Amino acid sequence: MWLILVIVFIISTAIGGVAWWYAVNYDGLVGVTRVITFISIICLIGSGVGLWHNGFSFGSTNSDAAQSSSSSSKKLASSQFFAKRSSQQQAASKLATNEKAVLKQLNKIYVNQGTVTFDKGTKTYTVTAGPAKFKKALKTMWKYPSSNQKSLTTLKANYGKVNTSINKTLKGKYVLQLRESETSDSIVVAKNGAAKLIGLN
């Protein structure tokens, strides 16, 4: 902008100077051409100062370009944020669906042992003993572990394998446990594919 003004006033000053010279030598309007020339010189000086302060620029300034770039960057960052958030929400929704599917399958697997519930906060699937026959068997095994070693080994191996399948399916670290009632402590806890028997005599 300032550069354009400087160029315009250089041209007008040159024309004014020539007109003044012509007026002086050929009895023209000396006063008028002199005034026009002085005005052009003053405008040229002002434009030069403006150019010196603001630098060379055509159309939009560096500040405008910087603001436009910043605005574009913010819009891009915003779109990337929402795209990432949407992706995360989709992944979370898919995981929740898979966790429910696993819960449903576990209830089928352990239908003869009891009811399976899921705590998302601790990523724990809990089997609560239900049928009286199974509860009685548990009490007998825990009371007389030496004579029920085979049954305990089978129970332990089963929970370990199922826990491994859960972790593989859900691609995470989950816990599978067994308890005698909703108020009792767990007697079988499986983590990372390995099960432990707790509270044996």
LOLUM-700503 format. One line per 2 residues: number of its first residue (from 1); their letters; for each residue x, y, z of C-alpha. Coordinates in nm, 3 decimals, decimal comma, padded with zeros to 5 digits. Layout:
BEGIN
NUM	a	X Y Z; ...;
END
This chain:
BEGIN
1	mw	00,000 00,000 00,000; 00,268 00,254 00,107;
3	li	00,495 00,150 -00,180; 00,218 00,217 -00,431;
5	lv	00,160 00,565 -00,281; 00,532 00,645 -00,302;
7	iv	00,538 00,545 -00,669; 00,228 00,754 -00,743;
9	fi	00,367 01,064 -00,570; 00,708 01,024 -00,740;
11	is	00,531 01,034 -01,074; 00,307 01,330 -00,973;
13	ta	00,610 01,518 -00,835; 00,800 01,462 -01,159;
15	ig	00,506 01,581 -01,365; 00,459 01,882 -01,136;
17	gv	00,829 01,967 -01,163; 00,819 01,955 -01,541;
19	aw	00,501 02,165 -01,547; 00,657 02,423 -01,314;
21	wy	00,971 02,445 -01,531; 00,756 02,486 -01,842;
23	av	00,547 02,758 -01,677; 00,858 02,951 -01,571;
25	ny	01,014 02,941 -01,916; 00,703 02,985 -02,127;
27	dg	00,492 03,226 -01,922; 00,259 02,960 -01,782;
29	lv	00,075 02,936 -01,449; 00,385 02,944 -01,232;
31	gv	00,200 02,980 -00,901; -00,038 02,692 -00,960;
33	tr	00,227 02,451 -01,086; 00,456 02,546 -00,797;
35	vi	00,182 02,472 -00,541; 00,099 02,139 -00,705;
37	tf	00,467 02,044 -00,710; 00,516 02,131 -00,339;
39	is	00,204 01,934 -00,243; 00,333 01,633 -00,439;
41	ii	00,674 01,661 -00,266; 00,509 01,676 00,079;
43	cl	00,290 01,372 -00,002; 00,595 01,190 -00,136;
45	ig	00,784 01,254 00,186; 00,484 01,138 00,394;
47	sg	00,447 00,824 00,187; 00,819 00,756 00,220;
49	vg	00,797 00,781 00,599; 00,495 00,550 00,600;
51	lw	00,683 00,301 00,384; 00,984 00,316 00,616;
53	hn	00,769 00,246 00,924; 00,550 -00,027 00,775;
55	gf	00,781 -00,196 00,529; 00,706 -00,309 00,173;
57	sf	00,355 -00,452 00,135; 00,107 -00,515 -00,143;
59	gs	-00,256 -00,563 -00,037; -00,276 -00,749 00,298;
61	tn	-00,006 -00,695 00,560; 00,220 -00,948 00,731;
63	sd	-00,002 -00,913 01,035; -00,307 -01,012 00,830;
65	aa	-00,121 -01,311 00,691; -00,009 -01,413 01,039;
67	qs	-00,364 -01,384 01,172; -00,498 -01,584 00,879;
69	ss	-00,234 -01,853 00,933; -00,309 -01,863 01,306;
71	ss	-00,683 -01,891 01,237; -00,624 -02,175 00,991;
73	sk	-00,399 -02,353 01,241; -00,666 -02,325 01,511;
75	kl	-00,934 -02,459 01,277; -00,708 -02,749 01,178;
77	as	-00,622 -02,825 01,540; -00,991 -02,809 01,631;
79	sq	-01,090 -03,048 01,351; -00,812 -03,287 01,451;
81	ff	-00,923 -03,273 01,814; -01,283 -03,359 01,728;
83	ak	-01,172 -03,632 01,487; -00,956 -03,784 01,759;
85	rs	-01,234 -03,749 02,013; -01,481 -03,913 01,777;
87	sq	-01,237 -04,198 01,718; -01,189 -04,242 02,093;
89	qq	-01,565 -04,243 02,150; -01,612 -04,504 01,880;
91	aa	-01,336 -04,720 02,033; -01,491 -04,685 02,381;
93	sk	-01,833 -04,775 02,245; -01,692 -05,081 02,069;
95	la	-01,511 -05,190 02,386; -01,827 -05,152 02,595;
97	tn	-02,016 -05,365 02,344; -01,746 -05,634 02,354;
99	ek	-01,739 -05,632 02,736; -02,114 -05,692 02,741;
101	av	-02,076 -05,973 02,488; -01,810 -06,138 02,706;
103	lk	-02,036 -06,103 03,011; -02,318 -06,273 02,824;
105	ql	-02,088 -06,557 02,719; -01,951 -06,602 03,071;
107	nk	-02,303 -06,638 03,208; -02,352 -06,923 02,962;
109	iy	-02,022 -07,085 03,057; -02,082 -07,065 03,431;
111	vn	-02,456 -07,126 03,429; -02,404 -07,425 03,661;
113	qg	-02,190 -07,225 03,902; -02,384 -06,902 03,944;
115	tv	-02,435 -06,552 03,809; -02,161 -06,344 03,647;
117	tf	-02,145 -05,967 03,691; -01,902 -05,707 03,558;
119	dk	-01,742 -05,406 03,727; -01,612 -05,175 03,453;
121	gt	-01,421 -04,959 03,700; -01,198 -05,246 03,814;
123	kt	-01,236 -05,445 03,490; -01,348 -05,744 03,695;
125	yt	-01,584 -06,026 03,603; -01,722 -06,192 03,917;
127	vt	-01,891 -06,530 03,941; -02,117 -06,548 04,247;
129	ag	-02,198 -06,906 04,342; -02,569 -06,977 04,309;
131	pa	-02,681 -07,340 04,291; -02,682 -07,512 04,629;
133	kf	-02,504 -07,814 04,483; -02,212 -07,601 04,363;
135	kk	-02,190 -07,411 04,691; -02,174 -07,739 04,881;
137	al	-01,900 -07,865 04,649; -01,697 -07,549 04,709;
139	kt	-01,723 -07,580 05,086; -01,612 -07,943 05,068;
141	mw	-01,313 -07,864 04,843; -01,198 -07,576 05,062;
143	ky	-01,248 -07,773 05,381; -01,071 -08,085 05,254;
145	ps	-00,827 -07,964 04,987; -00,593 -08,263 05,004;
147	sn	-00,868 -08,509 04,912; -01,009 -08,277 04,646;
149	qk	-00,683 -08,182 04,476; -00,798 -08,290 04,131;
151	sl	-01,117 -08,081 04,148; -00,924 -07,778 04,277;
153	tt	-00,665 -07,812 04,000; -00,938 -07,833 03,736;
155	lk	-01,118 -07,528 03,880; -00,795 -07,329 03,895;
157	an	-00,697 -07,420 03,537; -01,043 -07,334 03,407;
159	yg	-01,042 -06,984 03,555; -00,689 -06,922 03,430;
161	kv	-00,774 -07,025 03,072; -01,099 -06,828 03,065;
163	nt	-00,917 -06,521 03,198; -00,662 -06,555 02,918;
165	si	-00,945 -06,568 02,663; -01,108 -06,259 02,812;
167	nk	-00,784 -06,059 02,796; -00,721 -06,171 02,438;
169	tl	-01,074 -06,086 02,326; -01,085 -05,744 02,492;
171	kg	-00,716 -05,669 02,440; -00,660 -05,567 02,800;
173	ky	-00,593 -05,689 03,152; -00,909 -05,813 03,318;
175	vl	-00,981 -06,008 03,636; -01,202 -06,316 03,666;
177	ql	-01,297 -06,420 04,019; -01,526 -06,655 04,207;
179	re	-01,698 -06,590 04,538; -01,941 -06,793 04,747;
181	se	-02,185 -06,505 04,801; -02,225 -06,135 04,728;
183	ts	-02,091 -06,046 05,074; -01,802 -06,293 05,090;
185	ds	-01,444 -06,252 04,972; -01,322 -06,409 04,649;
187	iv	-01,192 -06,766 04,674; -01,058 -06,784 04,317;
189	va	-00,888 -06,490 04,148; -00,747 -06,508 03,796;
191	kn	-00,517 -06,237 03,658; -00,292 -06,236 03,352;
193	ga	-00,397 -06,593 03,274; -00,298 -06,732 03,617;
195	ak	-00,548 -06,825 03,888; -00,502 -06,841 04,264;
197	li	-00,705 -07,031 04,518; -00,763 -06,832 04,836;
199	gl	-00,862 -06,946 05,186; -00,788 -07,317 05,160;
201	n	-00,759 -07,506 05,487;
END
